[in-house]
Amino acid sequence: MSSNTSRPFSCSYCGVEYNAIKPDDIHTKANKYKINRNDIETTHECNECGKITRLYWS
């Protein structure tokens, strides 16, 4: 069961802040790059510039 708390991040392209929701209670640390093969990728489409920002949760 996940508590799905959100954390603030910035768009990699224009810097506009958005809230990302962690995928579960196990993967709690977000990274810009995939570090482990078990990392979970999430994406966010920026409301300002329309580009996709990817986060990898470890």
Secondary structure as the mmCIF struct_conf table of DSSP 4:
data_model
#
loop_
_struct_conf.conf_type_id
_struct_conf.id
_struct_conf.beg_label_comp_id
_struct_conf.beg_label_asym_id
_struct_conf.beg_label_seq_id
_struct_conf.end_label_comp_id
_struct_conf.end_label_asym_id
_struct_conf.end_label_seq_id
STRN STRN1 SER A 6 SER A 10
TURN_TY1_P TURN_TY1_P1 SER A 12 CYS A 14
STRN STRN2 GLU A 17 ILE A 21
BEND BEND1 PRO A 23 ILE A 26
STRN STRN3 ALA A 30 ASN A 31
BEND BEND2 LYS A 32 TYR A 33
BEND BEND3 ASN A 36 ASN A 36
TURN_TY1_P TURN_TY1_P2 ARG A 37 ASN A 38
STRN STRN4 ILE A 40 GLU A 45
TURN_TY1_P TURN_TY1_P3 ASN A 47 CYS A 49
STRN STRN5 ILE A 52 TRP A 57
#
